[in-house]
Amino acid sequence: MTGKDDDQDRDAGSGRAALGLARGLLLLAALALGAAGCATTIPRGAVAFRVDSNVNDATVWVDDVLVGSAKDWGKDGKHIKAGFHRIEIRHPGYYSFFQEVELPEGSHATVNAQLRPVVE
């Protein structure tokens, strides 16, 4: 091989290395953005809480306070204060669902409230 061939091989190697580095950085950036988009931070003293119910327009009560509908608290849920809570899911024409829960700070909780129709 001549000196000229050595220079071409070195230049080609440098180009491949730079391309590989660029691809790696692009992949790393994409992963970082994806992870940041999926991450949900739970506020201090709170719990990520959601309701899974067969009746989407049922009302959700936390400690005897109306906080919305099952649909509102479904897919993504919301944050509530950590600690002991009494959860109730209500809808006219259905038996109410009750559950008492102790939720530690920073946790994720799902209440599965399958309401049954009232038989008359």
C-alpha positions in Angstrom: 0.0 0.0 0.0 1.1 3.5 -0.7 0.9 6.5 1.7 -2.0 7.8 -0.3 -4.0 4.6 0.3 -3.2 4.8 4.0 -4.6 8.4 4.1 -7.8 7.3 2.3 -8.3 4.3 4.7 -7.8 6.6 7.7 -10.2 9.2 6.3 -12.8 6.5 5.6 -12.4 5.1 9.1 -12.8 8.6 10.6 -16.0 9.2 8.6 -17.4 5.9 9.7 -16.6 6.6 13.3 -18.1 10.1 13.1 -21.3 8.7 11.5 -21.5 6.0 14.2 -21.1 8.6 16.9 -23.7 10.8 15.4 -26.2 7.9 15.2 -25.5 7.0 18.8 -26.1 10.6 20.0 -29.3 10.8 18.0 -30.5 7.5 19.5 -29.6 8.7 23.0 -31.4 12.0 22.5 -34.5 10.2 21.2 -34.5 7.8 24.2 -34.1 10.7 26.6 -37.0 12.6 25.1 -39.2 9.5 25.0 -38.5 8.8 28.7 -39.1 12.4 29.7 -42.4 12.4 27.9 -43.5 9.2 29.6 -42.3 10.1 33.1 -44.8 11.4 35.6 -43.5 12.8 38.8 -45.7 12.5 41.8 -45.8 15.6 44.0 -44.4 15.4 47.5 -47.0 14.0 49.9 -49.2 12.6 47.1 -50.2 9.4 45.4 -50.9 8.6 41.8 -54.5 7.4 41.9 -56.9 6.1 39.3 -60.3 4.4 39.1 -61.2 1.5 36.8 -65.0 1.1 36.5 -67.4 -0.5 34.2 -69.7 2.6 34.5 -67.7 5.6 33.1 -70.2 8.3 34.2 -70.3 7.0 37.8 -69.2 9.6 40.4 -66.0 9.2 42.4 -66.1 10.3 46.0 -62.9 10.5 48.2 -63.6 10.9 51.9 -67.2 11.9 51.2 -66.2 14.6 48.8 -67.3 14.5 45.1 -64.1 14.6 43.0 -65.4 13.8 39.5 -66.5 10.9 37.3 -64.9 7.5 36.9 -64.0 8.6 33.3 -62.1 11.6 34.7 -60.1 9.3 37.0 -59.7 6.5 34.5 -56.9 6.2 32.0 -54.3 8.7 33.5 -55.8 9.2 36.9 -54.9 12.1 39.2 -53.0 12.8 42.4 -54.4 12.7 45.9 -52.9 13.2 49.3 -51.1 10.2 50.7 -52.7 8.5 53.7 -56.0 6.8 54.6 -59.0 7.4 52.4 -62.5 6.1 52.0 -63.3 5.7 48.2 -66.8 5.4 47.0 -68.1 5.0 43.4 -71.8 5.8 42.9 -74.3 5.8 40.0 -78.1 5.8 40.1 -79.4 2.3 39.3 -76.3 0.6 40.5 -75.1 -0.6 44.0 -72.4 1.7 45.3 -68.8 0.5 45.6 -66.8 1.3 48.7 -63.2 0.7 49.6 -60.9 2.0 52.3 -57.3 2.3 51.4 -54.0 3.3 53.0 -51.8 4.9 50.4 -48.2 5.6 51.1 -46.5 8.7 49.7 -45.2 8.3 46.1 -47.1 5.2 45.4 -49.5 4.3 42.5 -53.0 2.9 43.3 -55.9 1.7 41.2 -59.4 1.0 42.5 -61.2 -1.5 40.4 -64.9 -0.6 40.9 -67.2 -3.0 39.0 -70.7 -1.7 39.8 -73.7 -4.1 39.7 -77.1 -3.0 38.6 -79.8 -2.7 41.2 -82.4 -5.5 40.8 -86.0 -4.2 41.3 
